[in-house]
């Protein structure tokens, strides 16, 4: 359920992290073993060679478990798993991040991707729990509007129509993303139809039909 409108934001976030690691490693030919693993892994990740990046990052975490960049590399390894559709492996990495280092600057992102992996694995209740935890602990998270949207979708699927409506309405209030607002409006229309609120459903769905 990853929203397509977030793709550019996700790319820039990961790209920034990759650049930070690359700059810290440098282009020297005399890299230490830890730096070499990061350097090759980051290069592979940038080139979309996620299987190679996975091997480099995994080896780094095995060989240097106390390294200062463990959290950054763990995050990128989790992203490499996600890019390959390895949901269980991604879940294991993000779960470890959440459990072992709650002070990490990447904790909010780890919670977000934990929720996504639980969705992919067919665990909506766990996904909902992680999303609610993210809202509670990181209310200024940059993708909060997407979090509310995902919670709304999960609650529609679970038949929790009142809370679904509440979450989806927050999207329109918070988001500046037209496509996300449009999707939220569609689901608000569906919720209204389920509740036999045909007039309200028309209010949400008519603008979508007119723009189609």
Long-range contacts (C-beta under 8 A, 24 or more apart in sequence): 1-116, 1-119, 1-150, 1-153, 2-116, 3-146, 3-149, 3-179, 3-180, 3-183, 4-179, 5-177, 5-179, 5-180, 6-143, 6-146, 9-142, 9-143, 13-109, 14-45, 14-76, 14-79, 15-46, 17-72, 17-75, 17-76, 18-42, 18-45, 18-46, 18-76, 20-72, 21-69, 21-72, 21-73, 21-76, 24-69, 33-63, 34-60, 34-63, 34-64, 34-67, 37-63, 37-64, 38-69, 38-73, 41-73, 41-76, 42-76, 45-76, 45-79, 45-80, 48-83, 50-80, 50-83, 50-84, 51-84, 53-77, 53-80, 54-80, 54-81, 54-84, 71-97, 71-101, 71-104, 71-105, 71-106, 72-106, 75-106, 75-109, 75-110, 78-110, 78-113, 79-113, 82-113, 82-116, 82-117, 87-117, 87-120, 87-121, 88-117, 88-121, 90-117, 91-117, 91-118, 91-121, 107-137, 107-138, 108-134, 108-137, 108-138, 108-141, 111-137, 111-138, 112-141, 112-143, 112-147, 115-147, 115-150, 119-150, 119-154, 124-154, 124-157, 124-158, 127-154, 128-154, 128-155, 144-174, 145-170, 145-171, 145-174, 145-175, 145-177, 145-180, 146-180, 148-174, 149-175, 149-180, 149-183, 149-184, 152-184, 152-187, 153-187, 156-187, 156-190, 156-191, 161-191, 161-194, 161-195, 164-191, 165-191, 182-208, 182-211
